[in-house]
Amino acid sequence: MPAKAAVVRYHNRPYYYHGGVFYVARSGSYVRVVPPVGIRVAVLPAGYARLVVGPSVFFYAGGIFYIEDVSSYEYVVADPPVGAIVSQLPFGAAEVEIDGKLYYEYNGILYKPVQLEKKAYEVAGKLED
């Protein structure tokens, strides 16, 4: 884990955040995890993209969507907005076929390939547990 990671508490559990990556302590080491929806950070990771979906503004980086809480000047991890178009899939996204159609899945989020001026991916939904 990077030495300059910030400690972010969520539901009394410490998460460690650095450069858009979240970690938790497990069995004496640190493991990279997907952050829970609702956790807050002070700074967005480098290279984030600003996305407008309907009336809402989201920030996207590494497969994680954030919204800005203007009252606290923090960014909150959000559920991915269906219909959002992203230019890159998160690292580790896997191909899946559903009803004969190709999707990519990352952390339970489905992305479908779309063709705009250049290749992109649309958030198609969330897999149910």
Contact map, one row per residue, 1 for C-alpha under 8 A:
111010000000000000000010000001000000000000000000000000000000000000000000000000000000000000000000000000000000000000000000000000000
111110000000000001000000000000000000000000000000000000000000000000000000000000000000000000000000000000000000000000000000000000000
111110000000000000000000000000000000000000000000000000000000000000000000000000000000000000000000000000000000000000000000000000000
011111000000000001000000000000000000000000000000000000000000000000000000000000000000000000000000000000000000000000000000000000000
111111100000000111000000000000000000000000000000000000000000000000000000000000000000000000000000000000000000000000000000000000000
000111110000000111000000000000000000000000000000000000000000000000000000000000000000000000000000000000000000000000000000000000000
000011111000011110000000000000000000000000000000000000000000000000000000000000000000000000000000000000000000000000000000000000000
000001111100011110000000000000000000001110000000000000000000000000000000000000000000000000000000000000000000000000000000000000000
000000111111111000000000000000000000001000000000000000000000000000000000000000000000000000000000000000000000000000000000000000000
000000011111111000000000000000000000001000000000000000000000000000000000000000000000000000000000000000000000000000000000000000000
000000001111100000000000000000000000000000000000000000000000000000000000000000000000000000000000000000000000000000000000000000000
000000001111110000000000000000000000000000000000000000000000000000000000000000000000000000000000000000000000000000000000000000000
000000001111111000000000000000000000000000000000000000000000000000000000000000000000000000000000000000000000000000000000000000000
000000111101111100000001000000000000000000000000000000000000000000000000000000000000000000000000000000000000000000000000000000000
000000111100111110000111100000000000000000000000000000000000000000000000000000000000000000000000000000000000000000000000000000000
000011110000011111000111000000000000000000000000000000000000000000000000000000000000000000000000000000000000000000000000000000000
000011110000001111111110000000000000000000000000000000000000000000000000000000000000000000000000000000000000000000000000000000000
010111000000000111111100000000000000000000001000000000000000000000000000000000000000000000000000000000000000000000000000000000000
000000000000000011111000000000000000000000011100000000000000000000000000000000000000000000000000000000000000000000000000000000000
000000000000000011111100000000000000000000011100000000000000110000000000000000000000000000000000000000000000000000000000000000000
000000000000000011111110000000011000000000000000000000000000000000000000000000000000000000000000000000000000000000000000000000000
000000000000001111011111000000011110000000000000000000000000000000000000000000000000000000000000000000000000000000000000000000000
100000000000001110001111100001111000000000000000000000000000000000000000000000000000000000000000000000000000000000000000000000000
000000000000011100000111110001111000000000000000000000000000000000000000000000000000000000000000000000000000000000000000000000000
000000000000001000000011111111100000000000000000000000000000000000000000000000000000000000000000000000000000000000000000000000000
000000000000000000000001111111100000000000000000000000000000000000000000000000000000000000000000000000000000000000000000000000000
000000000000000000000000111110000000000000000000000000000000000000000000000000000000000000000000000000000000000000000000000000000
000000000000000000000000111111000000000000000000000000000000000000000000000000000000000000000000000000000000000000000000000000000
000000000000000000000000111111100000000000000000000000000000000000000000000000000000000000000000000000000000000000000000000000000
100000000000000000000011110111110000000000000000000000000000000000000000000000000000000000000000000000000000000000000000000000000
000000000000000000000011110011111000000000000000000000000000000000000000000000000000000000000000000000000000000000000000000000000
000000000000000000001111000001111100000000000000000000000000000000000000000000000000000000000000000000000000000000000000000000000
000000000000000000001111000000111110000000000000000000000000000000000000000000000000000000000000000000000000000000000000000000000
000000000000000000000100000000011111000000000000000000000000000000000000000000000000000000000000000000000010000000000000000000000
000000000000000000000100000000001111101000000000000000000000000000000000000010000000000000000000000000000000000000000000000000000
000000000000000000000000000000000111111000000000000000000000000000000000000010000000000000000000000000000000000000000000000000000
000000000000000000000000000000000011111000000000000000000000000000000000000111100000000000000000000000000000000000000000000000000
000000000000000000000000000000000001111100000000000000000000000000000000000111000000000000000000000000000000000000000000000000000
000000011100000000000000000000000011111110000000000000000000000000000000000110000000000000000000000000000000000000000000000000000
000000010000000000000000000000000000011111000000000000000000000000000000011110000000000000000000000000000000000000000000000000000
000000010000000000000000000000000000001111110000000000000000000000000000011100000000000000000000000000000000000000000000000000000
000000000000000000000000000000000000000111110000000000000000000000000000111000000000000000000000000000000000000000000000000000000
000000000000000000000000000000000000000011111000000000000000000000000000011000000000000000000000000000000000000000000000000000000
000000000000000000110000000000000000000011111101000000000000000000000000001000000000000000000000000000000000000000000000000000000
000000000000000001110000000000000000000000111111000000000000100000000000000000000000000000000000000000000000000000000000000000000
000000000000000000110000000000000000000000011111000000000000000000000000000000000000000000000000000000000000000000000000000000000
000000000000000000000000000000000000000000001111100000000000100000000000000000000000000000000000000000000000000000000000000000000
000000000000000000000000000000000000000000011111110000000011100000000000000000000000000000000000000000000000000000000000000000000
000000000000000000000000000000000000000000000011111000000011100000000000000000000000000000000000000000000000000000000000000000000
000000000000000000000000000000000000000000000001111100001111000000000000000000000000000000000000000000000000000000000000000000000
000000000000000000000000000000000000000000000000111110001111000000000000000000000001100000000000000000000000000000000000000000000
000000000000000000000000000000000000000000000000011111111100000000000000000000000001000000000000000000000000000000000000000000000
000000000000000000000000000000000000000000000000001111111100000000000000000000001011000000000000000000000000000000000000000000000
000000000000000000000000000000000000000000000000000111110000000000000000000000000000000000000000000000000000000000000000000000000
000000000000000000000000000000000000000000000000000111111000000000000000000000000000000000000000000000000000000000000000000000000
000000000000000000000000000000000000000000000000000111111100000000000000000000000000000000000000000000000000000000000000000000000
000000000000000000000000000000000000000000000000011110111110000000110000000000000000000000000000000000000000000000000000000000000
000000000000000000000000000000000000000000000000011110011111000011110000000000000000000000000000000000000000000000000000000000000
000000000000000000000000000000000000000000000001111000001111100011100000000000000000000000000000000000000000000000000000000000000
000000000000000000000000000000000000000000000001111000000111111111000000000000000000000000000000000000000000000000000000000000000
000000000000000000010000000000000000000000001011100000000011111110000000000000000000000000000000000000000000000000000000000000000
000000000000000000010000000000000000000000000000000000000001111100000000000000000000000011100000000000000000000000000000000000000
000000000000000000000000000000000000000000000000000000000001111110000000000000000000000011100000000000000100000000000000000000000
000000000000000000000000000000000000000000000000000000000001111111000000000011010000000000000000000000000000000000000000000000000
000000000000000000000000000000000000000000000000000000000111101111100000000011110000000000000000000000000000000000000000000000000
000000000000000000000000000000000000000000000000000000000111000111110000001111000000000000000000000000000000000000000000000000000
000000000000000000000000000000000000000000000000000000001110000011111000001111000000000000000000000000000000000000000000000000000
000000000000000000000000000000000000000000000000000000001100000001111100111100000000000000000000000000000000000000000000000000000
000000000000000000000000000000000000000000000000000000000000000000111111111100000000000000000000000000000000000000000000000000000
000000000000000000000000000000000000000000000000000000000000000000011111110000000000000000000000000000000000000000000000000000000
000000000000000000000000000000000000000000000000000000000000000000001111100000000000000000000000000000000000000000000000000000000
000000000000000000000000000000000000000000000000000000000000000000001111110000000000000000000000000000000000000000000000000000000
000000000000000000000000000000000000000001000000000000000000000000011111111000000000000000000000000000000000000000000000000000000
000000000000000000000000000000000000000111100000000000000000000000011101111100000000000000000000000000000000000000000000000000000
000000000000000000000000000000000000000111110000000000000000000001111000111110000000000000000000000000000000000000000000000000000
000000000000000000000000000000000000111110000000000000000000000001111000011111000000000000000000000000000000000000000000000000000
000000000000000000000000000000000011111100000000000000000000000111100000001111100000000000000000000000000000000000000000000000000
000000000000000000000000000000000000110000000000000000000000000111100000000111110000000000000000000000000000000000000000000000000
000000000000000000000000000000000000100000000000000000000000000010000000000011111000000000000000000000000000000000000000000000000
000000000000000000000000000000000000000000000000000000000000000110000000000001111101000000000000000000000000100000000000001000000
000000000000000000000000000000000000000000000000000010000000000000000000000000111111000000000000000000000000000000000000001000000
000000000000000000000000000000000000000000000000000000000000000000000000000000011111000000000000000000000000000000000000011110000
000000000000000000000000000000000000000000000000000010000000000000000000000000001111100000000000000000000000000000000000011100000
000000000000000000000000000000000000000000000000001110000000000000000000000000011111110000000000000000000000000000000000011000000
000000000000000000000000000000000000000000000000001000000000000000000000000000000011111000000000000000000000000000000001111000000
000000000000000000000000000000000000000000000000000000000000000000000000000000000001111110000000000000000000000000000001111000000
000000000000000000000000000000000000000000000000000000000000000000000000000000000000111110000000000000000000000000000011100000000
000000000000000000000000000000000000000000000000000000000000000000000000000000000000011111000000000000000000000000000001100000000
000000000000000000000000000000000000000000000000000000000000011000000000000000000000011111101000000000000000000000000000100000000
000000000000000000000000000000000000000000000000000000000000011000000000000000000000000111111000000000000100000000000000000000000
000000000000000000000000000000000000000000000000000000000000011000000000000000000000000011111000000000000000000000000000000000000
000000000000000000000000000000000000000000000000000000000000000000000000000000000000000001111100000000000100000000000000000000000
000000000000000000000000000000000000000000000000000000000000000000000000000000000000000011111110000000011100000000000000000000000
000000000000000000000000000000000000000000000000000000000000000000000000000000000000000000011111000000011100000000000000000000000
000000000000000000000000000000000000000000000000000000000000000000000000000000000000000000001111100001111000000000000000000000000
000000000000000000000000000000000000000000000000000000000000000000000000000000000000000000000111110001111000000000000000000000000
000000000000000000000000000000000000000000000000000000000000000000000000000000000000000000000011111111100000000000000000000000000
000000000000000000000000000000000000000000000000000000000000000000000000000000000000000000000001111111100000000000000000000000000
000000000000000000000000000000000000000000000000000000000000000000000000000000000000000000000000111110000000000000000000000000000
000000000000000000000000000000000000000000000000000000000000000000000000000000000000000000000000111111000000000000000000000000000
000000000000000000000000000000000000000000000000000000000000000000000000000000000000000000000000111111100000000000000000000000000
000000000000000000000000000000000000000000000000000000000000000000000000000000000000000000000011110111110000000110000000000000000
000000000000000000000000000000000000000000000000000000000000000000000000000000000000000000000011110011111000011110000000000000000
000000000000000000000000000000000000000000000000000000000000000000000000000000000000000000001111000001111100011100000000000000000
000000000000000000000000000000000000000000000000000000000000000000000000000000000000000000001111000000111111111000000000000000000
000000000000000000000000000000000000000000000000000000000000001000000000000000000000000001011100000000011111110000000000000000000
000000000000000000000000000000000100000000000000000000000000000000000000000000000000000000000000000000001111100000000000000000000
000000000000000000000000000000000000000000000000000000000000000000000000000000000000000000000000000000001111110000000000000001110
000000000000000000000000000000000000000000000000000000000000000000000000000000010000000000000000000000001111111000000000001111100
000000000000000000000000000000000000000000000000000000000000000000000000000000000000000000000000000000111101111100000000001111100
000000000000000000000000000000000000000000000000000000000000000000000000000000000000000000000000000000111000111110000000111110000
000000000000000000000000000000000000000000000000000000000000000000000000000000000000000000000000000001110000011111000000111100000
000000000000000000000000000000000000000000000000000000000000000000000000000000000000000000000000000001100000001111100011110000000
000000000000000000000000000000000000000000000000000000000000000000000000000000000000000000000000000000000000000111110011110000000
000000000000000000000000000000000000000000000000000000000000000000000000000000000000000000000000000000000000000011111111000000000
000000000000000000000000000000000000000000000000000000000000000000000000000000000000000000000000000000000000000001111111000000000
000000000000000000000000000000000000000000000000000000000000000000000000000000000000000000000000000000000000000000111110000000000
000000000000000000000000000000000000000000000000000000000000000000000000000000000000000000000000000000000000000000111111000000000
000000000000000000000000000000000000000000000000000000000000000000000000000000000000001000000000000000000000000011111111100000000
000000000000000000000000000000000000000000000000000000000000000000000000000000000000111100000000000000000000000011110111110000000
000000000000000000000000000000000000000000000000000000000000000000000000000000000000111110000000000000000000001111000011111000000
000000000000000000000000000000000000000000000000000000000000000000000000000000000111110000000000000000000000001111000001111100000
000000000000000000000000000000000000000000000000000000000000000000000000000000011111110000000000000000000000111100000000111110000
000000000000000000000000000000000000000000000000000000000000000000000000000000000110000000000000000000000000111100000000011111000
000000000000000000000000000000000000000000000000000000000000000000000000000000000100000000000000000000000000111000000000001111100
000000000000000000000000000000000000000000000000000000000000000000000000000000000000000000000000000000000001110000000000000111110
000000000000000000000000000000000000000000000000000000000000000000000000000000000000000000000000000000000001110000000000000011111
000000000000000000000000000000000000000000000000000000000000000000000000000000000000000000000000000000000001000000000000000001111
000000000000000000000000000000000000000000000000000000000000000000000000000000000000000000000000000000000000000000000000000000111
